Amino acid sequence: MKTAPNGTRFVTLANGYHLWTQTRGTGTIQLMTLHGGPGGTNEVFENFAERLAPYQVQVTRYDQLGSWYSDQPDWTDPAVRAQFLNIPYYVDEVEAVRQQLGLDHFFLLGQSWGGVLAIEYALKYGEHLQGLILSSMIDNLAEYIENINAIRERMFTPAQVAYMKDIEAAHRFAEPKYQALVAVLGEQYLHHAADPQPRHLIATMATPVYNYFQGDNEFVMVGALKDWDRRKDLGRIKTPTYLTFGGHETMPLQAARRMAQTLPAATLHVTPNAGHGQMLDNPVDYFQHLGEWLTAHRK
């Protein structure tokens, strides 16, 4: 089994762009993490090496192209958008990082959007995987869109929902009242814990990447990702797979249960008292069950 050297380094891709990477921890279990967003950062994985140290896990994390710590292409250039803003590019980027760091027969964890990439990577490059972890990500976007809008119908009054839809139709997303309502979703379902979540003094989201793939926010899924659907292909993933979801999150748990039945070698865990950011909301439960699964599937 090949391992990555510990430390922080930039890897240079064949296209000339540079990606920030960091590997920490020791052990025979090699774990690479893929952050969410799209356009988020690796920072949700900052403490994974410490939390998983009892299970002898070495953790590699990196920022995808366009994200805060890695190179920022000129997204105003149509040619650049066409070349890089697509799922096949980001999947091949994962493989390029793997090769640059010398990993093989490793575990791959995708959080949210990172789970899309992890599924696609398993379908294309599965021979390099020892195990797959899908953290708060299902196998299609249609069920997610339906679920998150059902959450909105339950959370808000009919008048508030009508107001939000009017704002969205008019593309007036910056209105303070609208932003306040969207923030309620984040407080309840994206992060369900009462403890403060990590904060920056400036915005670090790669908004052009998010807008292209997702849309304007979680409710307005009009981006390129909206038609993504791998339900018919899930059975092709033979790699042992760990599905972990928050008990109070944006992804539909009924879809997670279906996936557990469809995947040939799947384990499903629901993290209690946790939203979409399970590892922040209930880290004790999240890391214990993840660590135990990784240990059980070590070769």
PyMOL commands that set and color helices and strands:
alter all, ss='L'
color gray80, all
select helices_A, chain A and resi 42-45+48-51+53-55+78-84+87-101+113-128+142-155+158-170+176-190+207-213+234-236+253-262+278-281+283-296
alter helices_A, ss='H'
color red, helices_A
select strands_A, chain A and resi 7-12+18-24+29-34+57-62+106-111+129-135+241-246+266-271
alter strands_A, ss='S'
color yellow, strands_A
deselect
rebuild
show_as cartoon
